[in-house]
Amino acid sequence: MRADPLLLTAGEWLGIAGGVLLLLTVVGFVARWGIRFRLVGVTSFTVLLSLSCLAFAVSYAPRILVEGAVSVPVVFDNGADLVIAAAPADLDPASYGPSVEQVARNLRGSGRNASTVEVRLRRVEPSAAGTDRPVILAAARRNLADGQVTLLP
């Protein structure tokens, strides 16, 4: 579990500010200040912001970069075992393997019905007048249990 140190620090400071505001809110209710209900809103928002920062810091995972890869958009994901990414027309053939591997490594396994996911890099090329056909440039398979990625022939 990786945590972003900047967000953790911000979450801690916002938590401290929320505690101080809570104390100030209690004092405001006891002293019957006119802004006591505004203090309730500010306090609750600060506490909510603190918890959000801490939750995001714990759940954040940076993207994995593979050397030689080009960032390609995912155009289809069935949510189970197939992901298709679109290759630009000017993509160098040496970048096919690293690009499909990068897409496979950056997949998140939560919510998928399958234990392995096949990732395909494809380009749509014209085949006849008015028709196009997809051409698979590279493929990889990712095992979601252990995170292993294998390039397919």
Summary of the structure (lengths in Angstrom):
residues: 153
radius of gyration: 24.6
end to end distance: 33.4
largest distance: 81.9
contacts: 403
relative contact order: 0.12
helix: 42%
strand: 25%
